[in-house]
Amino acid sequence: MKLIVPLLIGALAACTDPDAGPVTVTPKTVTVKAGEKTAFSASVKDAKQPRVLWSVEGGDSHGTISSSGIYTAPAETGTYTVVATNAVDTSKKDTATVKVEPAEVGETPTVIVKVTPEVVTIGQGTVADFTAEVSGSSITAVQWSVEGGDENGTVSSTGRYTAPDKSGTFTVTATSVADPAKKASASITVEPVVVAEVKVSVSPSTGNTTWDGTVQLTAQVTGTNNLAVQWSVEGGDANGYVSSTGVYRAPKKSGTFTVTATSVADASKKASASITVEPVVVAEVSVTVSPKTGTVAQDAAFTLSAQVTGTNNVAVQWSVAGGDDNGTVSSTGVYRAPRREGTFTVTATSVAEPTKSDSATLTVGPYVPPAVTVSVTPKTATVEQGNSVDLSADVTGSSVVAVTWSVEGGPANGTVTSAGRYTAPNKPGTYTVTASSVANPAGKDSAVITVPVAGSVRYVDPAGTGWRLVRNASLSSGNTLVLDLMGPTGQSGRGADLTLGLDAATAAWSTVEGSEYVANGGYDLGAAPHLLKSGVKGGTLSVGVYQKGAAAHAYNGALLSVALTVKATAETPAGAVVPLTVLKAHALPASGSLQAINVAVGTITTAP
């Protein structure tokens, strides 16, 4: 199943990806001297940026080839085959033939320049980065240039090409500093800019207001990145004026007036709104306060509202009869009672017509001290062992907002700072953290913190490209971790073995496929003689996979797989480190005898 799923995914991708076309290698045949280098290129039909994988049939003894297509001939003469495989659809490939002749004594290596990528498509004024690989000389510097000069774009000394403000196909060339006769080029297609038609619309397209009233207009501009407009009123200021943000102020006269928004990017594009201005109807101003009466505690607040009619100016001026000794009132009508009993009058006076007002009568009763309450946030939290969570406490009913923090059961159940930072103990469990008011210790609130046991496992892959154990994401789940042995990039071999150790108190080795503790991933075990072995003794696992007498396999993907399961018990808290050690390891390379290898291991930790 592990092999079938990638094949299915690859097949689906090949059906839909436009880059999954046939591959063509250039040149098809070439003759080089032993140890000499030569460059190949590969194109994919209809692909703007082809992605191919290079290889040499028969392995490194028949020569090597870089990811950019630079082939290095072996010391032995002969005829060899270079293969280019489509990375999107590996069923699509093409080959070239290399004839290797004996090297002449004292012959100077041929300088070869290779530019990557060879073909690219970009927009006007955008950039594309190119790299040049020089072989056959210790001087690897190149001189970049654009065919036709700066009007066809520019290229920096590091290979960054900036497209011109015109479309077309242009050539960038890298010339060897060591041998200026050697050079390579890339083709850049610069696509034309699609110019959209600028359009302006104004919303609303019609509106109504009264003398000296306002209407908010908005303008939408499409077809350009410049969305700015210039507002104007037909007939000038006598017909009203409009701000830069589209707020139209009506004149003190009636009529229908036109407000226009003109595109700054294209002054020929504009749109208008028609605003009808009606005369102001003068009505008698009146003020109504609500509620008319109320009861409020000493030093407490009571909210009043005022409704003004007969004018567009609905603002009021609030006041308390007798001054601040009888309480205060805000500009929004919130009355703050004095610290004494009595009946007091609060008045709202019209700003537009100060002779118009209305009042409310409020009764202030005996003083009742407010109760102190504490509220802790968050109420619950989950924290791994040794980690911290910040808690906060909100105190109401007192001007003293300080609290005292404590952990139920003492430091064995974690610690908490005076600022509310709780640090979990190194054991699973549920713990209570309490904040008590300094002003009134009876006011308190708590948070419940859970330190979970291990329920799953995390693994951080080691860095590098050598021998290493990496996580198999598709097979790992819950508290079971499947690790794949990966080999050094560009090498090949016939088998490998590992002896691994872990802490048997926190984890145990698990089978991978059937009853075996190892699964083959990168070797051909279809024909004897071969070896597939595994064995567990306590916390030690010994596994081996070998194929004798067959061609070596490239270290591409998982070579073999092993699995372990973390024990989910109260003694294994989340956040614990599970030690994993490589006791010894060997590999059988493509040629030669069994060799000891160093295998890098990542970090295993438990998780909730």
C-alpha positions as CSV (number, residue, x, y, z in Angstrom):
1,M,0.0,0.0,0.0
2,K,2.9,2.3,0.8
3,L,4.2,2.0,-2.8
4,I,0.8,2.0,-4.5
5,V,-0.4,5.4,-3.1
6,P,2.5,7.5,-4.4
7,L,2.1,5.8,-7.8
8,L,-1.6,6.7,-7.8
9,I,-0.9,10.3,-6.8
10,G,1.8,10.6,-9.5
11,A,-0.6,9.3,-12.1
12,L,-3.3,11.8,-11.1
13,A,-0.8,14.7,-11.1
14,A,0.4,13.6,-14.6
15,C,-3.1,13.7,-15.9
16,T,-3.7,17.3,-14.8
17,D,-0.3,19.0,-14.8
18,P,0.5,20.8,-18.1
19,D,4.2,20.1,-17.5
20,A,3.7,16.3,-17.7
21,G,4.6,16.1,-21.5
22,P,7.2,14.2,-23.5
23,V,10.9,14.8,-22.8
24,T,13.5,15.6,-25.5
25,V,17.3,15.5,-24.6
26,T,19.9,17.6,-26.6
27,P,22.4,16.6,-27.9
28,K,21.4,13.0,-28.7
29,T,25.0,11.8,-29.1
30,V,28.4,13.2,-27.9
31,T,32.0,12.1,-27.8
32,V,34.2,13.1,-24.8
33,K,37.5,12.2,-23.3
34,A,37.8,10.2,-20.1
35,G,37.2,12.5,-17.1
36,E,36.0,15.3,-19.3
37,K,32.7,17.1,-18.8
38,T,29.9,17.9,-21.2
39,A,26.5,19.6,-20.9
40,F,23.0,18.2,-21.8
41,S,19.7,20.1,-21.8
42,A,16.2,18.7,-21.7
43,S,12.9,20.2,-22.8
44,V,9.3,19.2,-22.0
45,K,6.6,19.7,-24.6
46,D,4.3,22.7,-23.8
47,A,6.1,23.3,-20.5
48,K,7.3,26.9,-19.7
49,Q,9.8,25.7,-17.0
50,P,10.5,21.9,-17.5
51,R,11.4,19.8,-14.5
52,V,13.5,16.8,-15.2
53,L,15.6,14.3,-13.2
54,W,19.0,13.3,-14.6
55,S,20.6,9.9,-14.2
56,V,23.2,7.6,-15.9
57,E,22.3,4.0,-16.7
58,G,24.6,1.6,-14.8
59,G,25.3,4.0,-11.9
60,D,28.4,6.1,-11.1
61,S,30.8,3.7,-12.8
62,H,29.4,4.9,-16.1
63,G,29.9,8.5,-15.2
64,T,27.9,11.0,-13.1
65,I,25.5,13.8,-14.1
66,S,24.5,16.9,-12.0
67,S,20.9,18.1,-11.5
68,S,21.5,20.8,-14.1
69,G,22.7,18.3,-16.8
70,I,26.5,18.5,-16.5
71,Y,27.9,15.0,-17.3
72,T,31.3,13.9,-16.0
73,A,32.8,11.0,-18.0
74,P,34.3,8.0,-16.1
75,A,38.0,7.0,-16.3
76,E,37.1,3.9,-18.3
77,T,36.4,4.2,-22.1
78,G,33.1,2.9,-23.5
79,T,29.6,3.9,-24.6
80,Y,27.2,5.0,-21.9
81,T,23.6,6.3,-21.7
82,V,22.3,9.5,-20.0
83,V,18.6,9.5,-19.1
84,A,16.3,12.6,-18.5
85,T,13.0,11.7,-16.8
86,N,10.0,14.1,-16.4
87,A,9.7,14.9,-12.7
88,V,5.9,15.3,-13.0
89,D,5.3,12.1,-15.0
90,T,8.2,9.6,-14.6
91,S,6.9,7.5,-17.4
92,K,8.0,10.2,-19.8
93,K,11.8,10.2,-20.5
94,D,14.5,10.5,-23.2
95,T,18.1,9.4,-23.5
96,A,21.4,10.5,-25.0
97,T,24.5,8.4,-25.9
98,V,28.0,9.3,-24.7
99,K,31.1,7.7,-26.2
100,V,34.1,8.0,-23.9
101,E,37.5,7.9,-25.5
102,P,40.9,7.7,-23.8
103,A,42.2,11.1,-22.4
104,E,45.4,12.5,-24.0
105,V,48.3,13.1,-21.6
106,G,48.5,16.7,-20.6
107,E,45.2,17.6,-22.4
108,T,43.5,20.8,-21.0
109,P,39.9,20.2,-19.9
110,T,37.2,21.8,-22.0
111,V,35.4,24.7,-20.4
112,I,31.6,24.2,-20.4
113,V,29.0,26.8,-19.4
114,K,25.5,25.8,-18.4
115,V,22.7,28.4,-17.8
116,T,19.7,27.5,-15.7
117,P,16.8,27.8,-16.4
118,E,17.1,27.8,-20.2
119,V,13.5,29.0,-20.9
120,V,11.3,31.4,-18.8
121,T,8.2,33.5,-19.3
122,I,7.7,36.7,-17.3
123,G,5.8,40.0,-17.4
124,Q,7.0,43.4,-18.4
125,G,9.2,45.1,-15.7
126,T,9.4,41.9,-13.6
127,V,12.6,39.9,-12.8
128,A,13.9,36.4,-13.3
129,D,17.0,34.8,-11.6
130,F,19.5,32.8,-13.7
131,T,22.5,30.7,-12.5
132,A,25.6,29.7,-14.6
133,E,27.5,26.6,-13.9
134,V,31.1,26.5,-15.3
135,S,33.1,23.3,-15.5
136,G,36.5,22.5,-16.9
137,S,38.2,25.4,-15.1
138,S,38.9,26.5,-11.6
139,I,37.7,30.0,-12.7
140,T,33.9,29.7,-12.4
141,A,33.1,33.4,-12.9
142,V,30.9,34.5,-15.9
143,Q,30.1,37.8,-17.6
144,W,26.3,38.3,-18.0
145,S,24.9,40.2,-21.0
146,V,21.6,40.8,-22.8
147,E,21.5,40.4,-26.6
148,G,20.6,43.8,-28.2
149,G,21.5,45.9,-25.1
150,D,19.5,47.6,-22.3
151,E,16.4,48.2,-24.5
152,N,15.9,44.4,-24.3
153,G,16.2,44.3,-20.5
154,T,19.1,44.4,-18.1
155,V,21.0,41.6,-16.2
156,S,23.0,42.0,-13.0
157,S,26.4,40.5,-12.2
158,T,24.5,37.8,-10.2
159,G,22.3,36.8,-13.1
160,R,19.1,38.7,-12.1
161,Y,17.3,39.8,-15.4
162,T,14.9,42.7,-15.3
163,A,12.4,42.7,-18.3
164,P,11.9,45.8,-20.4
165,D,8.6,47.7,-20.7
166,K,7.8,45.9,-24.0
167,S,6.9,42.4,-25.0
168,G,9.0,40.0,-27.1
169,T,11.6,37.2,-26.8
170,F,15.0,38.1,-25.6
171,T,18.3,36.3,-24.9
172,V,20.5,36.4,-21.8
173,T,24.1,35.1,-22.2
174,A,26.7,33.9,-19.6
175,T,30.3,34.1,-21.0
176,S,33.1,32.2,-19.2
177,V,35.7,34.6,-17.8
178,A,38.3,31.8,-18.1
179,D,37.5,31.2,-21.8
180,P,35.3,33.9,-23.4
181,A,34.8,31.5,-26.4
182,K,32.6,29.4,-24.1
183,K,29.1,30.7,-23.3
184,A,25.5,29.6,-22.8
185,S,22.2,31.4,-23.2
186,A,18.6,31.4,-21.9
187,S,15.5,32.6,-23.7
188,I,13.1,34.9,-22.0
189,T,9.6,35.6,-23.3
190,V,8.2,38.9,-22.0
191,E,4.4,38.9,-22.3
192,P,2.5,42.1,-23.2
193,V,0.6,44.1,-20.5
194,V,-3.1,43.7,-20.8
195,V,-4.6,47.3,-20.4
196,A,-8.0,47.4,-18.9
197,E,-10.6,50.1,-19.6
198,V,-10.8,52.6,-16.8
199,K,-14.4,53.0,-15.4
200,V,-15.8,55.2,-12.7
201,S,-19.1,54.8,-10.8
202,V,-20.6,57.0,-8.0
203,S,-22.8,55.7,-5.2
204,P,-25.6,56.7,-4.5
205,S,-26.4,58.0,-8.0
206,T,-29.2,60.2,-6.5
207,G,-29.7,61.8,-3.1
208,N,-31.8,64.2,-1.0
209,T,-30.8,66.7,1.7
210,T,-31.9,70.1,3.1
211,W,-30.2,73.5,3.0
212,D,-26.7,73.3,4.4
213,G,-27.1,69.5,4.8
214,T,-24.6,66.8,3.7
215,V,-24.6,63.7,1.6
216,Q,-21.8,61.1,1.7
217,L,-20.8,59.9,-1.8
218,T,-18.3,57.2,-2.7
219,A,-16.6,56.6,-6.0
220,Q,-15.4,53.2,-7.3
221,V,-12.6,53.1,-10.0
222,T,-11.8,49.9,-12.0
223,G,-9.3,49.1,-14.7
224,T,-6.3,50.8,-13.0
225,N,-4.3,50.6,-9.8
226,N,-4.8,54.4,-9.3
227,L,-8.2,54.6,-7.5
228,A,-8.0,58.3,-6.8
229,V,-10.7,60.7,-8.1
230,Q,-11.2,64.4,-8.3
231,W,-14.6,65.6,-6.9
232,S,-16.4,68.7,-8.3
233,V,-19.8,70.4,-8.3
234,E,-21.3,71.5,-11.5
235,G,-21.8,75.3,-11.4
236,G,-19.2,75.9,-8.7
237,D,-19.5,76.7,-5.0
238,A,-22.8,78.5,-5.5
239,N,-24.4,75.1,-5.9
240,G,-22.6,73.6,-2.9
241,Y,-19.1,72.1,-2.5
242,V,-17.7,68.6,-2.1
243,S,-14.7,67.4,0.0
244,S,-11.8,65.2,-1.2
245,T,-13.5,62.3,0.6
246,G,-16.9,62.8,-1.3
247,V,-18.9,64.6,1.4
248,Y,-21.2,67.0,-0.4
249,R,-22.4,70.1,1.5
250,A,-25.6,71.6,0.1
251,P,-26.0,75.4,-0.5
252,K,-28.6,77.5,1.4
253,K,-31.0,77.3,-1.6
254,S,-33.3,74.7,-3.1
255,G,-32.6,72.9,-6.4
256,T,-31.1,69.8,-8.1
257,F,-27.3,69.8,-8.4
258,T,-24.7,67.5,-10.0
259,V,-21.6,66.2,-8.2
260,T,-19.0,64.5,-10.4
261,A,-16.1,62.2,-9.7
262,T,-13.3,62.2,-12.3
263,S,-10.6,59.6,-12.5
264,V,-7.1,60.9,-11.7
265,A,-5.6,58.1,-13.9
266,D,-7.8,58.9,-16.9
267,A,-9.6,62.3,-16.8
268,S,-11.9,61.3,-19.7
269,K,-13.6,58.8,-17.3
270,K,-16.1,60.2,-14.8
271,A,-19.5,59.6,-13.2
272,S,-22.0,61.8,-11.4
273,A,-24.7,61.9,-8.8
274,S,-27.8,64.1,-8.8
275,I,-28.6,65.7,-5.4
276,T,-31.9,67.3,-4.6
277,V,-31.8,70.1,-2.0
278,E,-35.1,70.9,-0.3
279,P,-35.9,73.9,2.0
280,V,-35.6,73.6,5.7
281,V,-39.0,73.3,7.5
282,V,-38.7,75.4,10.7
283,A,-40.5,73.7,13.6
284,E,-40.7,74.4,17.4
285,V,-37.8,72.9,19.3
286,S,-38.7,70.6,22.2
287,V,-36.6,68.5,24.6
288,T,-37.7,65.3,26.3
289,V,-35.6,63.5,29.0
290,S,-36.1,59.8,29.7
291,P,-36.8,58.4,32.3
292,K,-38.4,61.2,34.2
293,T,-37.6,59.7,37.7
294,G,-35.3,57.1,39.0
295,T,-33.5,55.7,42.1
296,V,-29.8,55.3,42.3
297,A,-27.3,54.2,45.0
298,Q,-24.7,56.6,46.4
299,D,-21.6,56.9,44.2
300,A,-23.4,54.8,41.5
301,A,-24.3,55.7,37.9
302,F,-27.6,56.2,36.3
303,T,-28.1,56.7,32.5
304,L,-30.5,59.3,31.1
305,S,-31.3,60.1,27.4
306,A,-32.6,63.3,25.7
307,Q,-34.6,63.5,22.5
308,V,-34.6,66.8,20.6
309,T,-37.2,67.6,17.9
310,G,-37.8,70.6,15.7
311,T,-34.1,71.1,14.6
312,N,-31.4,69.2,12.9
313,N,-29.1,70.0,15.8
314,V,-30.1,67.3,18.4
315,A,-27.2,68.1,20.8
316,V,-28.0,69.0,24.5
317,Q,-26.1,70.4,27.4
318,W,-26.5,68.3,30.6
319,S,-26.4,69.9,34.1
320,V,-27.2,69.1,37.8
321,A,-29.1,71.6,39.9
322,G,-27.0,72.8,42.8
323,G,-23.6,71.9,41.2
324,D,-21.2,69.0,41.7
325,D,-22.2,68.6,45.4
326,N,-25.4,67.0,44.1
327,G,-23.7,64.7,41.7
328,T,-22.2,65.0,38.2
329,V,-23.5,64.2,34.7
330,S,-21.4,63.4,31.6
331,S,-22.0,64.8,28.1
332,T,-23.7,61.6,27.2
333,G,-26.2,61.8,30.1
334,V,-24.6,59.4,32.6
335,Y,-25.3,60.7,36.1
336,R,-22.9,59.9,39.0
337,A,-24.7,60.2,42.4
338,P,-23.0,61.9,45.4
339,R,-22.2,60.0,48.6
340,R,-25.2,61.3,50.4
341,E,-28.9,60.8,50.4
342,G,-31.4,63.2,48.7
343,T,-33.4,64.1,45.7
344,F,-31.7,65.8,42.8
345,T,-32.6,67.3,39.5
346,V,-30.7,66.6,36.2
347,T,-31.5,68.9,33.2
348,A,-30.9,68.6,29.4
349,T,-30.9,71.9,27.6
350,S,-31.1,72.2,23.7
351,V,-27.9,73.6,22.2
352,A,-29.8,74.9,19.2
353,E,-32.4,76.6,21.4
354,P,-31.2,77.2,25.0
355,T,-34.6,78.3,26.1
356,K,-35.9,74.7,25.6
357,S,-35.0,72.0,28.3
358,D,-36.4,69.1,30.3
359,S,-35.4,67.5,33.6
360,A,-35.4,64.2,35.5
361,T,-35.7,63.8,39.3
362,L,-33.4,61.2,40.8
363,T,-33.5,59.8,44.4
364,V,-30.2,58.8,46.0
365,G,-30.7,56.2,48.8
366,P,-28.4,55.0,51.6
367,Y,-24.8,54.0,50.7
368,V,-24.3,50.2,50.2
369,P,-20.6,49.2,49.9
370,P,-20.1,47.2,46.7
371,A,-19.1,43.5,47.1
372,V,-15.6,42.6,45.9
373,T,-15.6,40.0,43.1
374,V,-12.6,38.4,41.4
375,S,-12.7,36.8,37.9
376,V,-9.8,34.7,36.7
377,T,-9.0,34.3,32.9
378,P,-8.7,31.7,31.4
379,K,-10.9,29.4,33.6
380,T,-9.2,26.3,32.2
381,A,-6.0,25.5,30.4
382,T,-3.9,22.6,29.3
383,V,-0.1,22.8,29.8
384,E,2.6,20.3,29.2
385,Q,5.0,19.4,32.1
386,G,7.4,22.3,33.0
387,N,5.6,24.7,30.7
388,S,3.8,27.9,31.7
389,V,0.5,29.7,31.2
390,D,-0.3,33.4,32.0
391,L,-3.4,33.9,34.1
392,S,-5.1,37.3,34.8
393,A,-7.5,38.4,37.5
394,D,-10.1,41.1,37.1
395,V,-11.2,42.7,40.5
396,T,-14.4,44.7,40.8
397,G,-16.1,46.4,43.7
398,S,-12.8,47.9,45.1
399,S,-10.3,50.5,44.1
400,V,-7.6,48.0,45.3
401,V,-7.3,45.6,42.3
402,A,-4.3,43.6,43.6
403,V,-4.6,39.8,44.2
404,T,-2.6,37.1,45.9
405,W,-2.0,34.0,43.7
406,S,-1.6,30.5,45.2
407,V,-1.6,26.8,44.0
408,E,-3.7,24.3,45.8
409,G,-1.5,21.6,47.3
410,G,1.7,23.8,47.3
411,P,4.8,23.8,45.0
412,A,4.5,20.0,44.3
413,N,1.5,20.9,42.1
414,G,3.3,23.8,40.3
415,T,4.2,27.3,41.1
416,V,2.6,30.7,40.3
417,T,4.2,34.2,40.3
418,S,2.8,37.4,41.7
419,A,1.9,38.3,38.1
420,G,-0.1,35.1,37.5
421,R,2.3,33.0,35.5
422,Y,1.7,29.4,36.4
423,T,4.5,26.8,35.8
424,A,3.3,23.2,35.7
425,P,5.0,20.4,37.7
426,N,6.8,17.5,36.1
427,K,3.9,15.1,36.5
428,P,0.5,14.7,34.9
429,G,-2.6,15.8,36.8
430,T,-5.3,18.5,37.4
431,Y,-4.3,21.5,39.5
432,T,-6.1,24.5,40.9
433,V,-4.7,28.0,40.8
434,T,-6.5,30.7,42.9
435,A,-6.5,34.5,42.9
436,S,-7.7,36.1,46.2
437,S,-8.5,39.8,46.5
438,V,-6.0,41.8,48.7
439,A,-8.8,44.2,49.6
440,N,-11.2,41.4,50.7
441,P,-9.7,37.8,50.7
442,A,-13.2,36.4,50.7
443,G,-13.4,37.5,47.0
444,K,-11.6,34.9,45.0
445,D,-11.7,32.9,41.8
446,S,-9.8,29.9,40.4
447,A,-8.5,28.3,37.2
448,V,-8.1,24.6,36.6
449,I,-4.9,23.6,34.9
450,T,-4.5,20.1,33.3
451,V,-1.1,18.6,32.8
452,P,-1.9,15.7,30.4
453,V,-0.4,12.3,30.1
454,A,1.3,11.3,26.8
455,G,-1.3,10.4,24.2
456,S,0.7,11.0,21.0
457,V,4.3,11.4,19.9
458,R,6.2,14.2,18.1
459,Y,9.4,13.8,16.0
460,V,11.7,16.5,14.6
461,D,13.6,15.2,11.6
462,P,17.4,15.6,11.7
463,A,19.1,18.1,9.4
464,G,21.4,17.2,6.5
465,T,21.3,14.9,3.5
466,G,23.4,12.0,4.8
467,W,22.2,8.8,6.5
468,R,19.3,9.8,8.7
469,L,16.0,8.5,10.3
470,V,13.0,10.7,9.2
471,R,9.3,10.5,10.2
472,N,6.9,8.6,7.8
473,A,3.9,10.9,8.0
474,S,1.5,8.6,6.3
475,L,2.2,5.6,8.6
476,S,2.7,7.4,11.9
477,S,-0.4,8.1,14.0
478,G,-1.3,8.6,17.7
479,N,1.5,7.4,19.9
480,T,3.0,5.2,17.2
481,L,6.0,6.6,15.3
482,V,7.3,5.0,12.0
483,L,10.8,6.1,11.0
484,D,12.3,5.7,7.5
485,L,16.1,5.2,6.9
486,M,17.2,7.7,4.2
487,G,20.5,7.3,2.4
488,P,22.9,10.0,1.2
489,T,21.7,11.9,-1.9
490,G,23.3,10.7,-5.2
491,Q,24.6,7.3,-3.8
492,S,23.4,3.8,-4.2
493,G,23.8,0.4,-2.5
494,R,22.5,-3.2,-1.9
495,G,21.5,-3.1,1.7
496,A,21.8,-1.8,5.3
497,D,21.4,-2.9,8.9
498,L,20.7,-0.9,12.2
499,T,20.9,-1.7,15.9
500,L,18.7,0.9,17.8
501,G,18.1,1.4,21.5
502,L,15.4,3.2,23.5
503,D,14.1,3.5,27.0
504,A,11.9,0.5,27.6
505,A,10.1,2.3,30.4
506,T,8.6,4.9,28.1
507,A,8.4,3.2,24.7
508,A,8.5,-0.2,22.9
509,W,9.4,-1.4,19.4
510,S,6.4,-2.2,17.2
511,T,6.0,-4.3,14.0
512,V,5.8,-2.5,10.7
513,E,4.4,-5.0,8.3
514,G,2.9,-8.3,9.5
515,S,5.0,-9.8,12.2
516,E,8.3,-8.1,11.1
517,Y,9.9,-5.2,13.0
518,V,11.3,-3.9,9.7
519,A,9.9,-3.1,6.3
520,N,11.9,-3.0,3.1
521,G,11.5,0.2,1.1
522,G,14.4,0.7,-1.3
523,Y,15.9,-2.6,-2.2
524,D,14.8,-5.3,-4.7
525,L,14.1,-8.5,-2.6
526,G,12.3,-10.3,-5.4
527,A,15.1,-12.8,-6.1
528,A,17.5,-14.8,-3.8
529,P,19.9,-14.5,-2.3
530,H,18.5,-11.8,0.0
531,L,18.1,-11.1,3.7
532,L,15.3,-9.5,5.6
533,K,15.7,-9.8,9.4
534,S,14.5,-8.2,12.6
535,G,14.7,-8.9,16.3
536,V,13.8,-7.2,19.6
537,K,15.5,-7.8,23.0
538,G,14.2,-5.4,25.7
539,G,14.7,-1.9,24.4
540,T,17.1,-3.0,21.6
541,L,16.0,-3.5,18.0
542,S,18.2,-5.2,15.4
543,V,17.1,-5.0,11.7
544,G,18.7,-5.7,8.4
545,V,17.8,-5.7,4.7
546,Y,20.2,-6.9,2.0
547,Q,20.1,-8.0,-1.6
548,K,23.1,-9.9,-3.0
549,G,23.9,-10.4,-6.7
550,A,21.6,-7.7,-8.0
551,A,22.2,-4.2,-9.3
552,A,22.6,-1.5,-6.7
553,H,19.6,0.8,-6.0
554,A,19.9,4.5,-5.8
555,Y,19.2,6.0,-2.4
556,N,15.9,7.7,-3.4
557,G,13.2,7.6,-0.7
558,A,12.9,5.3,2.3
559,L,15.4,2.3,2.3
560,L,13.8,0.5,5.3
561,S,11.3,1.4,8.0
562,V,11.0,0.7,11.8
563,A,8.3,1.6,14.3
564,L,8.0,2.4,18.0
565,T,5.1,3.1,20.3
566,V,5.2,5.5,23.3
567,K,3.5,4.1,26.4
568,A,0.5,6.3,27.4
569,T,0.5,6.0,31.2
570,A,0.4,8.3,34.1
571,E,4.1,7.9,34.5
572,T,4.7,9.3,30.9
573,P,3.6,12.9,30.9
574,A,3.2,15.0,27.8
575,G,6.3,16.9,26.8
576,A,8.8,14.2,28.0
577,V,11.8,13.4,25.8
578,V,12.0,9.8,24.6
579,P,15.7,8.9,24.0
580,L,16.5,7.0,20.8
581,T,20.1,5.8,20.1
582,V,21.8,4.3,17.1
583,L,24.0,1.6,18.7
584,K,25.6,0.6,15.4
585,A,24.8,0.7,11.6
586,H,26.2,-0.6,8.4
587,A,25.6,-0.3,4.6
588,L,26.6,-2.3,1.6
589,P,27.5,0.3,-1.1
590,A,27.2,-0.1,-4.8
591,S,30.8,-1.4,-5.0
592,G,33.1,-2.6,-2.2
593,S,32.5,-4.3,1.1
594,L,30.2,-3.6,4.1
595,Q,30.9,-0.3,5.8
596,A,30.0,1.2,9.2
597,I,27.8,4.4,8.8
598,N,26.8,7.2,11.0
599,V,23.0,7.7,11.1
600,A,21.5,11.0,12.3
601,V,18.5,10.8,14.7
602,G,15.9,13.5,15.4
603,T,14.2,14.4,18.7
604,I,11.3,12.4,20.0
605,T,8.9,14.0,22.6
606,T,5.5,13.0,23.9
607,A,2.4,15.1,23.3
608,P,-1.1,15.2,24.8
